[in-house]
Amino acid sequence: MRGYYLKSRNIDKLHAQIATSVKQRIRILRENNNYSQREIAEYLGIDRSTYACYELGKTSPSVEVLVALSELYLVSCEFLLGIKPNEKCNSIEKRILHVINTL
């Protein structure tokens, strides 16, 4: 049972790290593109408060929302999730990574 607890804690930590990177990245992308939370929420077909919860890290966006955001901002879903970029990282993704690393 102890091994399960340790694995569970590691998974919780991973989820927290992913949530942090998603909330940072979608906020930076939105602000750099001069969109309001309301505009993004309308684009996604959700309430502004729901979108605000994504940026606050209170809830995680669905796969459909991640895909829509990746299409809007011309970045990969992997980038939004904070999965290590490879050498083929596009210029938008590189700029956002630079901003995140300076926070």
C-alpha positions in Angstrom: 0.0 0.0 0.0 2.9 2.4 0.7 4.1 2.1 -2.9 0.7 3.1 -4.2 0.7 6.2 -1.9 4.1 7.3 -3.2 3.0 6.8 -6.8 -0.2 8.7 -6.1 1.8 11.6 -4.6 4.1 11.7 -7.7 1.1 11.8 -10.0 -0.5 14.6 -8.0 2.8 16.5 -8.3 2.9 15.9 -12.0 -0.7 17.2 -12.4 0.2 20.3 -10.4 3.2 21.0 -12.6 1.1 20.5 -15.8 -1.6 22.8 -14.4 0.9 25.5 -13.6 2.4 25.5 -17.1 -1.0 25.4 -18.8 -2.2 28.4 -16.8 1.0 30.4 -17.4 1.1 29.6 -21.0 -2.5 30.4 -21.9 -2.4 33.6 -19.9 0.8 34.8 -21.6 -0.5 33.8 -25.1 -3.8 35.6 -24.4 -2.1 38.8 -23.2 0.5 38.8 -26.0 -2.3 38.6 -28.5 -4.3 41.4 -26.8 -7.3 39.2 -26.1 -9.6 39.6 -23.1 -10.7 36.5 -21.1 -14.2 37.2 -22.4 -13.1 37.1 -26.0 -11.3 33.8 -25.5 -14.3 32.4 -23.6 -16.6 33.4 -26.5 -14.2 31.8 -29.0 -14.3 28.6 -27.0 -18.0 28.7 -26.4 -17.7 28.7 -22.6 -18.4 31.2 -19.7 -15.7 33.7 -18.9 -15.6 32.5 -15.4 -14.8 29.0 -16.6 -11.9 30.3 -18.7 -10.7 32.4 -15.7 -10.5 29.2 -13.7 -8.2 27.7 -16.3 -5.8 30.7 -16.0 -6.0 30.5 -12.2 -5.2 26.8 -12.2 -8.4 25.9 -10.4 -9.6 23.7 -13.2 -7.9 22.1 -16.2 -9.1 22.7 -19.8 -10.5 19.7 -21.7 -8.7 18.2 -24.6 -11.1 20.0 -26.9 -10.3 23.4 -25.3 -6.6 22.7 -25.6 -6.9 21.8 -29.3 -8.9 25.0 -29.9 -6.4 27.2 -28.1 -3.5 25.5 -29.9 -5.2 26.3 -33.2 -6.0 29.9 -32.2 -2.4 30.6 -31.1 -0.6 28.4 -33.6 1.2 26.4 -31.0 1.1 22.7 -30.3 -1.0 21.0 -27.5 2.3 19.6 -26.2 3.6 23.1 -25.8 0.4 24.2 -23.9 0.8 21.2 -21.6 4.5 22.0 -20.9 5.8 18.8 -22.5 9.4 19.2 -23.2 9.8 20.8 -26.6 12.0 19.2 -29.2 14.3 21.1 -31.7 11.3 21.6 -34.0 9.7 24.1 -31.5 8.3 27.0 -33.5 9.2 30.6 -32.9 6.1 31.5 -31.0 6.7 28.6 -28.6 10.3 29.6 -28.1 9.3 33.2 -27.2 6.7 32.0 -24.7 9.3 29.7 -23.1 11.6 32.6 -22.8 8.9 34.7 -21.0 8.0 31.8 -18.7 11.7 31.3 -17.8 12.1 34.9 -16.9 9.1 34.9 -14.5 
